Amino acid sequence: MRRFIIGGTNSGCGKTTVTCAVIAAMKKRGINVAAFKCGPDYIDPMFHRKVIGVASHNLDSFLCGRDTLLYLLDEYGKSSDIAVIEGVMGFYDGGAGSTDFVSELTDTPAVIVLDCKGMSDSIGAVMSGFLNYRPNRIAGFIFDRLSEKLIPLAERLCAELGTENFGCLPKSDIAIESRHLGLVTANEISDIQEKLSRLGELAEQYICIDKLLEISDLPLPRYTAPDIAHFSEAPSIAVANDSAFCFIYRENIELLEKMGCNIVYFSPIADKSVPNADGLLLYGGYPELYCAELSANSAMLESIRNCVSGGMPTIAECGGFMYLQKTLTDADGKKFSMAGVIDGECFPTSRLQRFGYITMTAKSEGLLCGCGETIRAHEFHYWDSTYCGNSFTAEKNDGRAWECCHVSESLYAGFPHINFFSDTRLAERFVRACIAYGDKNGQDTKDLPH
């Protein structure tokens, strides 16, 4: 499988811009690209999708492990000409979830994006540091925001350090805005297609696309595919999906579909009720930006309350968890009523709360796992709650621990995000609960469209 990783020296160095530029240039050449994102990020894959027109997928080596990474890479890349994988944070950052770790586990060459703004000869010092910090699969560099007069310098530094020069992206007026969880989402940029097209033109002119194709032709290591159960009952799962709830792992949804589920999307902002279904997924996003609209939709709030209180199997992560609280306060300090399923109030803070990877241990039997069983997850949020729950003990690799989440036989609700491919049994338990709920309540959802 042809594949390479676009890593970076640090967060904000231009990885997403360069990745989208390279993908756009390849697409214009008629190359069928599969896009991936290292780590747990939800927003960057939205930009990939805008370029290639189909879903991008996450490769998270902390949540999923080697065999599952290779399975996901194979499953979603095998029908394409090449897989382009965008890294996370700085190349070496993130421990077991780093871009470097994904590169090693999947035997994939990496190209490092180096932001050259404000540098000249110091570019070489950064390059040398990344090349020699520890053994790696770095094949070379792409120089972002490089002044055209410094292109000969970049070429000379690559020759001196014995690494490949894959070109550059010069300074331009193409900018993608940021907010507190990273970039703004692709759907919020009115001229996104024009920007992506221009990035593709710059990549074709300044980045060595042919060299990237040359380094990428490598056999995929052998792996053991995860066990995926299939259920003949075909339960229907209602999934919130709009501007407020858009942080969705596509592989989570596709795993449910492989298991036989029907997926029905709805909008908590615009619709009046949850669709007829056997289960409910309220993923994350930006509910704090849509407090007024969500609060004003009293019919939907009542429908959500009835579903959860009636025992419909429900997973509510981060933004979805915030939506289930009594109130949600926006960035201006205005408080809005929410579903009131959780007896807590959500409020903004000045920094990321409990950011990073965690391992959660269940303190009781619940929807997704048994007492004492563990789930790998991650947290990434600025808002917090007066009642985060105490059904799990969450622990970071450095030993810090805290209690989190609300759990019952029909509910998982909390700030931590879960990838079903960290343990496909999580999805199995959820689907079994949905089937049991449908049987108990006489739901007729078997023939609903996807």
VEXFI-433436 format. One record per residue: residue number from 1; x, y, z of N, C-alpha, C in turn. Coordinates in steps of 0.1 Angstrom, whole numbers. Atoms other than C-alpha are relative to their C-alpha. Layout:
BEGIN
n;npx;npy;npz;capx;capy;capz;cpx;cpy;cpz
NUM;X;Y;Z;X;Y;Z;X;Y;Z
...
//
This chain:
BEGIN
n;npx;npy;npz;capx;capy;capz;cpx;cpy;cpz
1;8;-12;0;0;0;0;9;13;0
2;-8;-12;0;14;34;-9;-5;9;11
3;5;-8;-12;13;56;22;12;8;5
4;-10;-8;-7;32;84;40;-7;8;10
5;6;-8;-10;27;105;70;6;14;-1
6;-5;-14;-1;29;143;71;0;4;15
7;-1;-4;-14;41;151;106;4;15;1
8;-4;-14;-2;52;184;121;9;2;12
9;-8;-3;-11;76;201;144;-7;3;13
10;8;-4;-12;48;213;167;-14;3;-4
11;14;-4;3;11;221;169;0;14;-6
12;1;-13;6;2;250;146;11;3;-10
13;-11;-3;9;32;245;123;-5;0;-15
14;5;0;14;10;241;92;-3;-14;-5
15;2;14;5;4;203;90;-13;-2;-8
16;13;2;7;-33;205;81;0;8;-13
17;-1;-7;12;-26;232;55;8;-7;-11
18;-8;7;9;2;212;39;-7;-13;-4
19;7;13;3;-18;179;41;-11;3;-10
20;11;-3;9;-48;195;24;5;4;-14
21;-6;-4;12;-26;211;-2;5;-12;-8
22;-5;12;6;-9;178;-10;-11;-9;-6
23;12;8;5;-42;159;-12;-7;6;-12
24;6;-7;11;-57;186;-34;8;-1;-13
25;-8;2;12;-28;184;-58;-1;-14;-6
26;1;14;5;-29;146;-60;-14;-2;-6
27;14;2;5;-67;147;-65;-1;6;-14
28;0;-7;13;-62;172;-94;7;-8;-11
29;-7;9;9;-38;147;-109;-8;-13;-4
30;8;11;2;-65;121;-108;3;-12;9
31;-4;11;-10;-50;101;-79;-11;-1;10
32;10;3;-10;-75;84;-56;7;-1;13
33;-6;-1;-13;-65;94;-21;-9;-4;11
34;7;2;-12;-75;80;12;7;8;11
35;-5;-9;-10;-70;104;41;-2;-6;14
36;1;5;-14;-62;96;78;6;11;8
37;-5;-10;-10;-54;116;109;5;-8;12
38;-6;6;-12;-31;104;137;-7;7;12
39;6;-6;-13;-46;108;172;-15;1;0
40;14;-1;-2;-80;117;184;-7;12;-6
41;6;-13;5;-86;150;165;-12;-3;-9
42;12;1;9;-121;154;149;0;10;-11
43;1;-12;9;-116;187;131;8;-2;-13
44;-9;1;12;-87;180;107;-6;-10;-10
45;6;9;10;-105;150;91;-12;6;-8
46;11;-7;7;-134;174;82;6;7;-12
47;-7;-6;12;-109;193;60;4;-10;-10
48;-4;11;9;-96;161;45;-12;-3;-9
49;12;4;7;-132;152;36;-4;11;-11
50;3;-11;10;-137;186;19;8;-1;-13
51;-9;2;12;-108;178;-4;-3;-12;-8
52;1;12;7;-114;142;-12;-15;-4;-3
53;14;3;2;-152;141;-9;-5;-12;7
54;4;12;-8;-153;110;13;6;1;14
55;-5;-1;-14;-147;104;50;15;-3;2
56;-13;3;-5;-113;106;66;-1;-8;13
57;0;9;-12;-104;82;94;11;3;10
58;-11;-2;-11;-84;84;127;8;-13;1
59;-9;10;-3;-54;63;134;6;3;14
60;-4;-4;-13;-49;65;172;7;-12;7
61;-8;11;-5;-21;43;185;-2;-2;15
62;3;3;-15;-30;48;222;-13;-7;1
63;14;6;-2;-67;40;218;-1;-14;-6
64;3;12;9;-64;12;192;12;-10;0
65;-11;10;1;-29;-5;191;3;-3;-14
66;-6;2;13;-8;-18;163;-9;-8;-10
67;8;8;9;-30;-45;148;-13;7;-5
68;12;-8;4;-61;-23;148;3;11;-9
69;-4;-11;9;-42;6;133;2;-5;-15
70;-3;5;13;-30;-16;104;-13;-5;-7
71;13;4;5;-65;-30;100;-8;12;-6
72;7;-12;4;-80;5;98;6;6;-13
73;-7;-5;11;-53;16;74;-3;-8;-13
74;3;9;11;-59;-14;52;-15;1;-5
75;14;0;3;-97;-13;54;-4;12;-7
76;5;-12;6;-101;23;45;10;6;-11
77;-10;-5;10;-70;27;22;2;-10;-12
78;-3;10;10;-70;-5;2;-6;3;-14
79;6;-3;13;-93;8;-26;5;13;-6
80;-5;-13;5;-73;40;-30;14;-2;-6
81;-13;1;6;-41;47;-49;11;3;10
82;-10;-4;-11;-24;62;-18;-7;4;12
83;5;-5;-13;-30;69;19;9;11;4
84;-7;-11;-5;-20;103;31;-4;2;15
85;3;0;-14;-18;104;69;5;13;7
86;-5;-12;-7;-17;137;88;3;-3;15
87;-5;2;-13;2;137;121;-8;8;10
88;7;-7;-11;-8;150;155;11;8;8
89;-9;-8;-8;10;178;175;14;0;-6
90;-13;1;5;48;177;172;3;-15;-2
91;-2;14;5;62;145;156;2;-10;12
92;-3;8;-11;75;131;189;-10;1;12
93;9;-3;-12;47;144;212;-12;-10;1
94;12;8;-2;20;123;227;3;-14;5
95;-4;13;-5;39;92;239;-5;-11;-9
96;5;11;8;21;61;228;-10;4;-11
97;9;-5;10;-2;82;207;6;10;-10
98;-7;-10;8;25;102;189;0;-4;-15
99;-2;3;15;30;105;151;11;-9;-2
100;-12;9;0;64;89;156;-4;-15;2
101;4;13;-4;47;59;172;-8;-7;-11
102;8;5;11;21;55;144;9;-3;-12
103;-10;2;11;50;58;119;7;-14;2
104;-7;12;-3;69;30;136;-9;-13;-1
105;9;11;0;39;7;142;-5;-5;-14
106;6;3;13;27;9;106;11;-1;-11
107;-11;1;9;62;10;90;-2;10;-12
108;4;-10;9;53;43;73;10;12;0
109;-10;-11;1;78;70;61;-7;13;4
110;5;-13;-5;73;105;76;7;11;-6
111;-5;-13;5;77;139;61;-3;11;10
112;2;-9;-10;81;167;86;-2;14;-5
113;3;-14;4;65;201;81;7;9;10
114;-8;-9;-9;88;229;95;-5;14;-4
115;5;-14;2;73;264;99;13;9;1
116;-12;-8;1;101;287;87;-1;15;3
117;2;-14;-3;86;320;97;10;5;10
118;-9;-6;-9;112;342;113;13;-8;2
119;-12;8;-1;141;317;107;8;0;-13
120;-8;3;12;170;312;83;9;-12;3
121;-9;12;-3;200;291;93;-5;-8;12
122;5;8;-11;182;280;125;-9;-11;-5
123;7;11;6;161;259;102;8;-13;0
124;-8;12;0;190;235;100;1;-6;14
125;0;5;-14;192;233;138;-12;-9;3
126;12;7;-3;156;222;140;0;-13;-8
127;0;12;8;160;197;112;9;-10;6
128;-10;9;-6;191;182;128;-6;-6;13
129;6;5;-12;173;179;161;-10;-11;-2
130;10;10;3;144;160;146;6;-13;-6
131;-6;12;7;166;137;125;8;-8;10
132;-9;7;-9;189;128;154;-5;-2;14
133;5;1;-14;167;129;185;-1;-15;4
134;0;15;-2;161;91;183;-3;-7;-13
135;3;7;13;157;64;156;-14;3;-4
136;13;-4;6;129;73;133;-1;-4;-14
137;2;3;14;114;69;99;-2;13;-8
138;1;-13;7;117;106;88;8;-1;-13
139;-6;0;13;123;107;51;5;13;-5
140;-4;-14;5;126;145;47;-9;10;6
141;7;-12;-6;110;179;52;-8;7;-11
142;6;-10;8;85;203;37;0;13;8
143;-3;-13;-6;92;239;45;-12;9;-1
144;12;-8;1;61;259;53;3;15;3
145;-2;-14;-1;59;297;50;15;4;-2
146;-14;-3;3;94;297;35;1;11;-11
147;-2;-10;9;105;328;18;7;-6;-13
148;-5;6;13;113;321;-19;16;2;-1
149;-15;-2;1;148;336;-15;8;-10;9
150;-6;10;-9;155;309;12;-1;-14;-5
151;1;14;6;147;279;-11;13;-6;-2
152;-14;6;2;184;274;-20;6;-4;14
153;-5;4;-14;192;274;18;-6;-13;4
154;7;12;-4;166;247;24;6;-12;-7
155;-6;11;8;180;226;-4;14;-3;5
156;-14;3;-5;216;230;9;-1;-7;13
157;1;6;-14;206;221;45;-4;-15;-2
158;4;14;1;188;189;33;12;-8;-6
159;-11;7;5;219;179;13;11;-2;11
160;-10;1;-10;242;186;42;-4;-11;11
161;5;9;-10;220;166;66;-4;-14;-5
162;3;13;5;215;137;43;-15;-4;0
163;15;3;0;177;140;41;-6;6;-13
164;7;-4;13;152;147;13;-7;13;2
165;8;-13;1;138;181;4;-12;-3;-9
166;12;2;7;102;176;-5;-7;13;-4
167;5;-13;4;97;213;-13;-6;8;11
168;5;-10;-10;78;241;4;-14;5;-3
169;12;-8;3;47;261;7;4;14;4
170;-4;-14;-3;56;298;4;-11;8;8
171;9;-9;-7;40;326;24;-12;3;-9
172;12;-4;8;4;333;12;-10;6;8
173;11;-7;-7;-28;350;21;-11;-10;4
174;10;11;-3;-46;316;26;0;-3;14
175;0;2;-14;-56;315;62;-12;-8;4
176;11;8;-6;-78;290;82;0;4;15
177;1;-5;-13;-91;304;114;0;-11;11
178;0;9;-11;-87;288;148;-10;4;11
179;7;-3;-12;-108;286;180;5;-9;11
180;-6;6;-12;-105;270;214;3;-15;-1
181;-3;15;2;-105;233;202;8;-2;-13
182;-8;1;12;-83;240;172;-5;8;-11
183;5;-7;12;-93;250;137;-15;2;1
184;15;0;2;-128;262;129;-3;-12;-9
185;3;11;9;-147;234;112;-1;4;-14
186;-1;-3;14;-145;231;75;-13;6;-5
187;13;-4;5;-183;237;70;-2;15;4
188;2;-14;-4;-179;272;87;7;10;-9
189;-8;-8;9;-156;285;60;-7;1;-13
190;9;-1;12;-177;299;32;8;-2;-13
191;-8;2;12;-149;299;6;10;-12;1
192;-9;11;-2;-133;266;17;5;-7;-12
193;-4;7;12;-133;250;-17;9;8;-8
194;-10;-9;7;-116;280;-33;13;0;7
195;-12;0;-7;-90;280;-6;8;-13;-2
196;-6;14;3;-84;242;-10;6;-1;-14
197;-5;1;13;-81;246;-47;13;8;-2
198;-13;-8;1;-55;274;-44;11;-7;7
199;-10;7;-6;-36;253;-19;6;-11;-9
200;-5;10;9;-35;225;-44;9;5;-11
201;-9;-6;10;-21;248;-70;14;3;5
202;-13;-3;-6;6;259;-47;8;-13;2
203;-7;13;-2;15;223;-38;5;-5;-13
204;-5;5;13;17;213;-75;12;8;-4
205;-11;-9;4;41;243;-80;12;-2;9
206;-12;-1;-9;63;241;-49;3;-13;7
207;-2;12;-8;59;206;-33;3;-11;-10
208;-4;11;9;76;175;-49;-9;-12;1
209;11;10;-1;45;154;-53;6;-14;-5
210;-6;13;5;65;128;-74;9;-7;10
211;-9;6;-10;90;123;-47;-8;-6;12
212;9;6;-11;62;117;-21;-6;-13;-5
213;5;12;5;48;91;-44;11;-11;0
214;-11;10;0;82;74;-47;3;-6;13
215;-3;6;-13;88;70;-10;-11;-8;6
216;12;6;-6;53;57;-3;-3;-14;-3
217;3;13;5;54;24;-21;6;-11;9
218;-5;10;-10;59;-1;8;-11;-11;3
219;10;10;-5;43;-34;18;-6;3;13
220;6;-2;-13;19;-32;47;3;-12;9
221;-3;11;-9;30;-53;77;-12;-9;2
222;11;10;-3;10;-84;86;-7;5;13
223;8;-4;-13;-17;-79;113;-11;-10;2
224;11;8;-3;-45;-97;130;-12;10;1
225;12;-8;0;-79;-81;123;-8;-1;13
226;8;1;-12;-102;-73;152;-13;-8;-2
227;12;7;1;-132;-95;159;-12;10;-1
228;12;-8;2;-164;-79;146;-12;-8;0
229;12;8;0;-197;-94;156;-10;6;-10
230;11;-5;8;-227;-92;133;-13;-5;6
231;13;3;-6;-263;-91;145;-10;1;-11
232;10;0;11;-292;-101;123;-12;8;4
233;12;-8;-4;-317;-80;143;0;14;-5
234;-1;-14;7;-305;-47;127;-7;11;8
235;6;-11;-8;-313;-22;155;3;13;-7
236;-1;-13;6;-317;14;145;6;10;11
237;-7;-9;-9;-293;40;161;-2;14;-5
238;2;-14;3;-302;77;162;13;7;4
239;-13;-7;-3;-270;99;159;-2;15;-3
240;0;-15;2;-270;136;165;11;5;-9
241;-10;-4;9;-253;153;137;-4;14;-6
242;2;-14;5;-253;191;131;11;9;4
243;-11;-9;-3;-232;222;137;4;-1;15
244;-3;1;-15;-234;216;175;6;-13;3
245;-4;14;-3;-227;179;174;6;-6;-13
246;-7;4;12;-201;171;147;13;-7;2
247;-13;7;-3;-172;154;165;-3;-15;0
248;4;14;1;-179;119;152;11;-8;-7
249;-10;9;6;-154;91;146;-8;-8;-11
250;7;7;10;-165;78;112;1;-16;1
251;-2;14;-2;-150;44;121;-10;-6;10
252;10;4;-10;-174;42;151;-13;-3;-7
253;13;2;7;-204;46;128;1;-12;-9
254;-1;10;10;-191;23;102;2;-14;7
255;0;12;-7;-184;-4;128;-14;-4;4
256;14;3;-3;-220;-2;140;-7;-5;-13
257;6;5;12;-230;-6;104;4;-14;-4
258;-5;13;2;-208;-36;100;-6;-10;9
259;7;9;-9;-225;-51;130;-15;-2;-3
260;13;2;4;-258;-47;113;-10;11;3
261;8;-11;-5;-271;-14;127;-5;9;-12
262;5;-11;8;-292;11;108;3;13;7
263;-3;-13;-5;-279;47;113;-10;10;-5
264;9;-10;4;-304;75;113;5;13;7
265;-5;-13;-5;-291;111;117;-11;10;3
266;9;-11;-3;-309;140;133;7;12;5
267;-5;-12;-5;-304;175;144;-6;5;12
268;6;-6;-12;-309;186;180;-4;15;-1
269;3;-14;2;-309;222;167;-13;1;-8
270;11;-3;9;-335;219;139;-12;-10;1
271;11;10;0;-356;187;144;-8;1;13
272;8;-1;-12;-384;184;169;0;-12;9
273;-1;12;-9;-378;148;182;10;-9;-5
274;-10;11;4;-354;119;182;-7;-9;-9
275;6;9;9;-361;96;153;-4;-13;7
276;3;14;-5;-378;62;160;12;-9;0
277;-13;7;-1;-348;42;172;1;-9;12
278;-3;9;-11;-334;16;195;12;5;9
279;-11;-6;-7;-304;36;206;3;14;-4
280;-3;-14;2;-290;71;209;14;3;2
281;-14;-4;-1;-256;86;202;0;15;0
282;-2;-15;-1;-249;122;213;15;2;2
283;-14;-3;0;-213;129;203;3;14;3
284;-4;-13;-3;-193;160;209;-1;10;-11
285;0;-11;9;-189;193;191;1;13;6
286;-1;-14;-6;-196;229;199;-14;4;5
287;14;-4;-5;-230;230;218;1;14;7
288;-1;-13;-7;-216;260;237;-2;12;-10
289;2;-10;10;-218;280;204;-14;1;-4
290;13;0;5;-254;271;199;-10;-2;12
291;8;1;-13;-268;274;235;-14;5;-3
292;13;-6;2;-297;296;224;-9;-9;-8
293;8;9;9;-309;274;196;-4;-13;6
294;3;13;-7;-306;242;216;-10;2;11
295;9;-3;-12;-324;257;246;-14;3;-5
296;13;-4;5;-352;271;224;-7;-11;-6
297;6;12;6;-359;237;209;-6;-9;11
298;6;7;-11;-381;226;238;-5;-14;-3
299;5;13;4;-397;198;219;11;-11;-1
300;-11;10;0;-363;181;212;5;-3;14
301;-5;2;-14;-352;186;248;-9;-10;7
302;10;10;-6;-384;168;259;2;-14;-6
303;-2;12;6;-378;141;234;12;-7;5
304;-12;5;-5;-343;136;246;-2;-6;14
305;3;5;-14;-354;134;282;-8;-13;1
306;9;12;0;-381;109;274;8;-13;-5
307;-8;11;5;-356;87;255;9;-5;11
308;-10;5;-10;-330;86;282;-6;-5;12
309;6;4;-13;-353;84;312;-8;-13;-3
310;8;12;3;-373;56;293;9;-12;-2
311;-10;11;1;-341;35;291;5;-3;-13
312;-6;2;13;-331;39;255;15;0;2
313;-14;0;-1;-294;29;254;6;13;-6
314;-5;-13;4;-275;62;252;14;2;3
315;-14;-4;-2;-239;73;248;0;15;-3
316;-1;-15;1;-233;110;254;14;4;4
317;-14;-4;-3;-197;122;251;2;15;-1
318;-4;-14;0;-184;156;259;-11;10;-3
319;11;-9;4;-207;180;240;-13;-6;2
320;12;7;-3;-234;154;242;-3;0;15
321;2;0;-14;-229;151;279;-4;14;5
322;4;-13;-3;-231;189;282;-14;3;-3
323;14;-1;4;-264;188;264;-10;-6;10
324;9;7;-10;-278;164;290;-1;7;13
325;0;-7;-13;-271;188;319;-12;9;2
326;12;-9;-3;-296;211;336;2;13;-8
327;-3;-12;7;-279;242;322;14;0;-7
328;-13;-2;7;-251;253;298;2;15;-1
329;-4;-15;0;-234;287;302;9;2;-12
330;-8;-3;12;-220;302;270;12;9;4
331;-12;-7;-3;-187;321;267;-2;14;6
332;3;-13;-6;-204;354;276;-7;0;14
333;5;1;-14;-217;341;309;-15;-2;0
334;14;2;0;-253;336;298;-4;-14;2
335;4;14;-3;-270;305;312;-13;-4;-7
336;12;6;8;-294;283;291;-4;-13;6
337;5;13;-5;-316;254;301;3;-10;-11
338;-3;11;9;-307;221;286;-9;-12;4
339;9;12;-2;-322;185;288;-3;-3;14
340;3;2;-15;-318;182;326;0;-15;3
341;-1;14;-4;-311;145;325;11;-2;10
342;-10;0;-10;-279;150;345;-1;12;9
343;3;-11;-9;-282;171;376;13;8;2
344;-12;-9;0;-253;194;368;-1;12;-9
345;-1;-12;8;-244;227;353;13;1;-7
346;-13;-2;7;-218;233;326;4;14;-2
347;-5;-14;0;-197;264;325;14;1;-6
348;-13;-2;7;-167;278;306;11;2;10
349;-12;-3;-8;-132;278;320;11;6;-9
350;-10;-7;7;-100;295;309;10;-9;-7
351;-10;9;5;-80;264;299;-6;-14;-2
352;5;14;1;-83;228;288;-1;-7;13
353;2;7;-13;-96;206;315;3;-15;-2
354;-3;15;-1;-81;171;322;4;-5;-14
355;-4;2;14;-66;172;286;8;-13;-1
356;-9;11;3;-52;140;272;-6;-14;1
357;4;14;0;-53;102;271;-2;-4;15
358;3;6;-14;-68;83;301;-4;-15;-2
359;6;13;-1;-76;48;311;-10;0;11
360;11;-1;-9;-109;45;328;-3;-14;5
361;4;12;-7;-118;17;353;-14;1;5
362;14;-1;-5;-154;10;359;-2;-4;14
363;2;2;-14;-166;11;395;-13;-9;2
364;13;7;0;-199;-7;386;-3;-5;-14
365;5;5;13;-216;-27;359;-8;11;-7
366;6;-10;7;-228;-4;331;-3;-4;-14
367;4;2;14;-239;0;295;11;-6;-8
368;-11;4;9;-204;-5;280;9;-10;5
369;-9;9;-6;-185;-26;304;-4;-5;14
370;3;5;-13;-185;-46;336;8;7;11
371;-8;-6;-11;-172;-36;370;14;-5;0
372;-14;3;0;-134;-35;371;6;0;-14
373;-5;0;14;-131;-35;333;5;14;-4
374;-6;-13;3;-111;-7;316;-4;4;-14
375;2;-6;14;-117;16;286;10;11;-2
376;-9;-11;4;-91;38;269;-8;11;-6
377;8;-12;5;-104;73;262;9;12;-1
378;-8;-13;0;-93;109;258;-10;11;4
379;8;-12;-3;-106;143;271;6;12;-7
380;-4;-12;7;-104;176;252;-11;10;1
381;11;-10;-2;-127;204;265;4;11;9
382;-2;-12;-9;-126;239;280;-12;2;9
383;11;-1;-9;-161;237;295;1;-11;11
384;1;10;-10;-166;218;328;-14;-1;6
385;13;2;-5;-195;206;349;1;-1;16
386;1;1;-14;-205;208;385;-3;-14;5
387;3;14;-3;-214;171;383;5;-9;-11
388;-7;8;11;-189;151;361;-3;-15;2
389;3;14;-2;-200;118;377;11;-7;7
390;-10;7;-8;-182;91;396;-1;-15;-3
391;2;14;4;-189;58;378;13;-7;-4
392;-13;5;4;-153;54;365;11;8;8
393;-12;-7;-4;-119;62;379;9;1;-12
394;-9;-3;11;-98;79;352;14;2;5
395;-14;-2;-4;-60;77;353;8;3;-12
396;-10;-3;10;-33;93;333;13;-8;2
397;-13;7;-1;1;78;326;9;5;11
398;-9;-5;-10;17;101;351;-6;-3;14
399;6;4;-13;-5;87;379;-11;8;5
400;11;-8;-4;-30;115;382;-13;-7;-2
401;13;7;1;-65;102;388;-12;8;5
402;12;-7;-4;-101;114;392;-12;-9;-3
403;12;7;3;-136;102;391;-8;7;-11
404;7;-6;12;-158;107;360;-12;-9;-4
405;11;7;8;-189;97;340;-12;-4;9
406;13;6;-6;-225;87;348;-3;-12;-8
407;2;13;6;-233;51;341;-12;-7;6
408;10;9;-4;-263;29;343;-1;-12;-10
409;1;10;10;-274;-2;324;-4;5;-14
410;4;-6;13;-287;21;296;7;13;-3
411;-6;-14;2;-264;52;299;15;-1;2
412;-14;-4;-2;-228;62;294;0;15;-3
413;0;-14;2;-225;100;298;12;6;8
414;-11;-6;-7;-193;119;305;9;8;-10
415;-9;-7;9;-165;141;291;9;-8;-9
416;-10;8;8;-142;113;279;-7;-5;-13
417;3;6;13;-144;103;242;5;-14;-1
418;-3;14;1;-144;66;233;0;-3;-15
419;-1;6;13;-133;49;201;-3;-15;1
420;4;14;-1;-151;16;196;11;-10;-4
421;-11;9;5;-120;2;179;11;-2;11
422;-9;3;-11;-101;4;212;-4;-13;6
423;5;13;-4;-122;-26;221;-14;-2;-6
424;12;2;7;-149;-38;198;-12;-6;9
425;10;5;-9;-167;-54;227;-9;11;6
426;8;-12;-5;-178;-19;238;-12;2;-10
427;11;-2;10;-198;-16;205;-10;-12;1
428;8;12;-2;-211;-52;210;-10;2;11
429;9;-2;-11;-225;-44;244;-11;10;-3
430;9;-11;4;-241;-12;231;-11;-6;-9
431;9;5;10;-257;-30;202;-10;-10;6
432;9;10;-7;-270;-59;224;-10;8;8
433;10;-8;-8;-286;-33;247;-10;7;-9
434;9;-6;10;-302;-16;217;-10;-10;-4
435;9;11;4;-316;-49;205;-10;-3;11
436;9;4;-12;-330;-57;240;-10;11;2
437;9;-11;-2;-345;-22;243;-11;-1;-11
438;10;1;11;-362;-26;209;-10;-11;2
439;9;11;-2;-376;-60;217;-9;2;12
440;9;-2;-12;-389;-49;251;-11;11;-3
441;10;-11;3;-406;-18;237;-7;-1;-13
442;7;2;12;-418;-33;205;3;9;-11
443;-4;-10;11;-399;-9;183;1;-7;-13
444;-1;5;14;-403;-14;146;9;8;-8
445;-10;-9;7;-371;1;133;9;-8;-10
446;-9;9;8;-357;-28;113;2;5;-14
447;-1;-3;14;-364;-13;79;2;15;-3
448;-3;-14;2;-354;23;85;12;2;-9
449;-12;-2;9;-330;37;59;12;4;8
450;-12;-4;-6;-294;43;67;2;15;0
//
